[in-house]
Amino acid sequence: MAHDCSWARTAQALHVHVNTVHYRVRRIEELTARDLGHLDDRLDLRAALLCAPT
């Protein structure tokens, strides 16, 4: 989300291959039953991450 949902920029920031980012996003979608292509689902995920204890 910090990289405007760009898998390439996210991969570069995480020092992983873009396919790894793609796999992880799909896995999150499977586990949460959300579609991160939809703004509402992305906002819910962002809110959850902001509320999570560190």
HELIX and SHEET records of a PDB file:
HELIX    1   1 TRP A    7  LEU A   14  1                                   8    
HELIX    2   2 VAL A   18  THR A   32  1                                  15    
HELIX    3   3 LEU A   39  CYS A   51  1                                  13    
END                                                                             
